[in-house]
Amino acid sequence: MKPTGFGGQVPDDKRPTRRYSQNVVPQAYEPNPDQPVPLSGFRLFAVVKTWMDEDIIEATIRNALIQGVETVFVVDNGSTDQTVQNAEAAGAVIADVYRSEFFDPMLTQTLVNSVVARESLLSGSEHVWWLYLDSDEFPEGPDSMSVRDYLASLDKRFRIVGATGINHLPDSKPEYSSGFHPIDFQPLSYEFIPNWSPPCGLRHWKHPLLRFDRRSYFMQCAGGSHWAICEVPEVEPIGGIVIHHFQYRGEESTRRRLELVCGQSSDTGRLPGSRMYRHFDLRLRSLDAVYAQRWAEAETESDGLVSRDPKPWGSISRVRRWYPHVDTTMDRRPEPEGVYDLVVGHEPPEEEVTQNCQPERKVVLLTGASGQIGTAFCGRYANTYNIVAVRNKRPLTVSSQYQSYFDPFASEPDDSVAAAEGSVFEIKADLREPTEVSRVVEVALARFGRIDVIVNAIGSFDTTTNFLGGALTHAPEQFMINAVIPTKVAVAVALGYWRHHDRDNARCNRAVVNISATASIDPGDRCSGVIFGATKAAYNLMTLRLAEELKPYNVRVAAVAPAPVPDIVTLERVTSAIASLIEGDENGRLLLMWDDGDEFA
C-alpha cells in the first residue's frame, strides 16, 4: 500500500488544524497537471547536515548521487570521527565545518541556508533544485523514478515538494553495514506521521525539496526542512517523494552517539528548558525495546508508540542502488563482523538487468579528460554520452556540475543554454595515489549506477629521443601513467562491476578504448620520445591481454593509435575513431591512424 503523499490523495478532514504565519510555505497543494509545462532545464544539488556519522554518510551521498543529484554539499558540526573524510571519499564537497557546545538547530539551519544561497548564486543557473537531507535520510521518487526525473516531470509552478516519512526498524543482525543502502538490512518499516500538524495538509513529514529561482524570492528552509519561509505563497504538488529514515543502525554505535547527544554523561550541554532534545531522548529511552523488537514499548513523536505492526517495505526490489542488488538473506548481507564477499558470477534478475541498462546513452568513464584528446572528446560527445570526466591538475574547459556556460547577450538566460552545450560529471583525482582509482570507480557507479565504457586518454609525453640524452630520467613515471594506471582503471571496473553483469555487458556492448600511438610500432618515429614509444608498446600488449581476460564477461578491449596529434592526425579524426570503437564490435585490435588513412593491426 502506498503511503499517503507518495502519489496518493488526502481527504479534506486531514487538512492542518494549526494556524501558521503567512510566510510559512507551502500554503496549498494541487495535482500536477495532466499536461504540465516543465522547466526547460535545472540543476539539482543536495546539502547534508552531519555530526558523528562515519557509519552512514558514504551511503547517504551515494544514494543522493544515484537519485540524480549533481553535487552533494556537507555542513558538518565538528565531527571528531571519520565523517568528513568518508564524505569526501564518497564524492561530496565539504561546504562548512563548524563547532558548537551543543546541537543548535537554528544555527545549523542558518549555515545550511547560507550554503544554499551562496552555491546557487555561484552556479550561474536560473533554476536550482535543492535536496535538504539529514545523514540518515534516503530519498527516492515515486514509482521507481529518481528524484531528478520526478522533478523534471513537474509543472514549473511548483517550487516546493513534500516527502512522506518512512521509519525503518532493525529486526536482525547485523543492523547495518557501511557502504550499502540501509534498506537491504532494515526492510521493516512504518509510515511516520508527526503528532504536530504539518502545514501542507498532505501528512508530509518534511518538505526537503526547494527551488532557487534567480528571478524570484529566495525560500529559506526552516524547522529542519519540515517547512520553508518565503515572501510569497507557494503551492506544492500532491504526491511528492518518500524519505526512508534509518535512525537505528548498529546498536553499539547508535547508543554511543545518542549518549553523546543527551545521555547522563553528555558534555555537549543543553539549553535550560529546551525541547530540542525531546526526539533524541525518546530514541535513547527506546533503544532496548527497538533492538529487542518490542515495538509496542518504543516511543516516538507520532502517537507515543513506534508501531504495533510494522511491515516490510513493499517495493524493496525497485529501490535504486549503486551496487548489484542481492537478497539480504543471501549473498548481500555480511556476516556480523562486517565482512562482505559477493558471489562471483551472481547476476541480478533478468528484469533488473534490462532496467539498469540504457544503451541509448552510455556512461563513459574518461581518464585524462583535461588533455587535448579528452577535451575534444568531451566537447564533441557530451550530448551523446554521460561522461564521467576524470582530471587532475588542469581544469576542464567544458561544462560540468561545477560550472556552466550561458549566453550573456540572451534576453532571458536559461539553463537550456548550458544543456545545449553539453555537460559532464567531473571528478578531480590524482590516479597515481593508491586509493584514487577505486574512489573514482565508486563515485561513478554511485552517480550513474553503471559504467558502460572506459576511454583511457590519460598520458604523459616526453620528446627525449635517445637514452644517452637522459630519456630514462622520467621512465618510471611515464610507464606508470601511460600503461599501468589506465590498466588499473579497467581492472577496477571489471572486478567491481563488469564481472557480475556478463549478460548486461553484452546488451550494452561494453568496452574499453585505450589511446596508444603509432610510435609504439614505429622505431623510426623521431617526433616522439623513445620512452614514450616504449610505454605505448607495453600498453599495446596489456590491451591485448586484457581483451582476452574480459572476453568471457562480454567486454571488448581495443585501442586507437594515432600518429602525432594534432600535427599529423586531427583531433576530430581521433575522437571519431574512439566513438567508432565504442559503438563497434572490434576486440583485441589496434587501430593505427596514419596521415594517409587508418588500418587495423
Buried (B, 14 or more C-beta within 10 A) or exposed (E): EBBBBBBBEBEEEBEBEEEEEEBBBBBEBEEBEEEBEBBEBBBBBBBBBBBBBBBBBBBBBBBBBBBBBBBBBBBBBEBEBBBBEBBBBBBBBBBBBEEEEBBBEEEBBEBBBEBBBEBBEEBBBBBBBBBBBBBBBBBBBBEEBBBBBBBBBBBBEBBBBBBBBBBBBBBEEBBBBBBBBBBBBBBBBBBBBBEEBBBBBBBBBBBBBBBBBBEBEBBBBBBBBBBBBBEEEBBBBBBBBBBBBBBBBBBEBBBEBBBBBBBEEBEBEBEEEEEBBEBBBBBBBBBEBBBEEEBEEBBBEBEEBBBEEBEEBEEBEEBBBBBBBBEBEEBBBBEEEEEBEBEEEBBBEEEBBEBBBBEEEBBBBBBBBBBBBBBBBBBBBBEBBBBBBBBBEEEBEBBBBBBBBBEEEEEEBBBBBBBBBBBBBBBBBEBEEEEBBBBBBBBBBBBBBBBBBBBBBBBBBBEBBEEEEEBEEBBEBBBBBBBBBBBBBBBBBBEBBBBBBBBBBBBBBBBBBBBBBBBBBBEEBEBBBBBBBBBBBBBBEBBBEBBEEBEEBBBBBBBBBBBBBBEBBBBEBBBBBBBBBBEBEBBBBBBBBBEEEBEEE
